[in-house]
């Protein structure tokens, strides 16, 4: 997993936001995405999580490659359960 940076202090990099511009509310930073990817890799094999097969990360997006799950979106399932 590419962790980058070492000890250098840098401004957070937000996906799809040019340097110096204000990110949108809830917009993820590259560092946050890397932390989440690390957690997913650490929990590989957990039956409660969708398997993460691969990912692509650049300055504008983070794409996850997971198993195909049929039957609607996660949001629809959560709403159906009252979450």
N, C-alpha and C positions, 0 to 999 in steps of 0.2 A: 504494500500500500504506500503511495507517495505521501509522505508527511511533510516534506518541505522545510523551510525556514530556519531551523536551528534556534539560536538565541536572539536573533534580530527582532526588535520591536517594530511592527508594521501596523498601519491602519488596516482595519478589517476590509476584506474584499467581498462585496456582495455580488451575487450572480446577476448579470444583465444590467448592472448600474455602472456607468462610466466613473472613473476615479474623480473624487471631489463632489459628486452629486449625492443627494440624500436618498437613501434606500426607501422603498415602500414599506409600510407596516407589515411585519411578519416575514419579510424577505430574509432568506437564509444567507449566512456568511459561508465562505469557503471553509473556514476553520470548523464551523458547526457541522457542515456536511461531512468533513473528514472524520470528526468525532463520531457521528452517527454511523458512518460506514464501518468504522472500527468496532463499534458495538455490535453491528450486524454480523461482522466477521467473527467476533468473539463468541457470539451466540449461535453460530452455525450448527445445525442439527437439532435445534430446539423445535419441538413439534408445534408450538404455538405461533411460530413465525414462518412467513413465506421464505423459502430459500433464496439467498442472493447469489446468483451465478457469476455476475460480472457487473462492472459499472464503467461509465465514462464521465470524466470530470474535466471541464475547462472553465474559462473565465465567464461564460455566460449560462452554463447549465450543468446539471447533474442528472444523468440518465441511469436508471437501475435496470438490470436484466434479471427478472425473476420468473418463477414458474407461472404458466398461464392458469388463472383461476376463473372458472366460468360462473355465471349466475348473478351478475350485477357488480356494482362497485362497493368498495369498503364503506363509503359514505352511506349508500343505500342500506347496507346491512346494519350499520350502527344506528341509523334512524329507525329501522324496523324494530330494534331492540330498545328503543327509547333513550339512546345515548346522545 
